[in-house]
Amino acid sequence: MPHASCSSRPALLIVDDDPQIRDLLTEYLDGHGFDVRAAADAAAARRCVAQFAPSIAILDVHLPGEDGLSLARWLHASHDDVGVLMLTTAEQAVDRVLGL
C-alpha cells in the first residue's frame, strides 16, 4: 500500500498523453494548493500511485495503450479511496456516457 504524501496539500494525479494539457493542469493546480504528480500513460500512472497516494486522479479517457476507463476501474478496485475525474476532448456522446 502506498504511503500517504508528507505534504499537507491535497494530493492529485493527472494522467494525460498530451504534454501541453498535462503541463497546464499541473501548473494551474499546483498554484492552487494541490500537490500534483503527472503521468503520460496508464503504466506511468500505476508506478506513480505506488509511490504517491493521490486523493484525486484526473484521467484522460483516450490514453495510448491502456485507456483511462480501464485505469479508472483499476483505481476503483485497488484504491477505492481515490476520487476519479474523467477528462476528454471526445465529441461523441457515447464516449461521454462511458466516462460516467
QUIMO-V287058 format. One record per helix or strand of 2 or more residues. SS is the DSSP state (@ for helix, = for strand). FROM is the first residue (numbers start at 0). TO is the last residue. If there is no record, write none. Layout:
ss->SS from->FROM to->TO
ss->SS from->FROM to->TO
//
This chain:
ss->= from->9 to->14
ss->@ from->18 to->30
ss->= from->33 to->38
ss->@ from->41 to->50
ss->= from->55 to->59
ss->@ from->67 to->77
ss->= from->82 to->86
ss->@ from->92 to->98
//
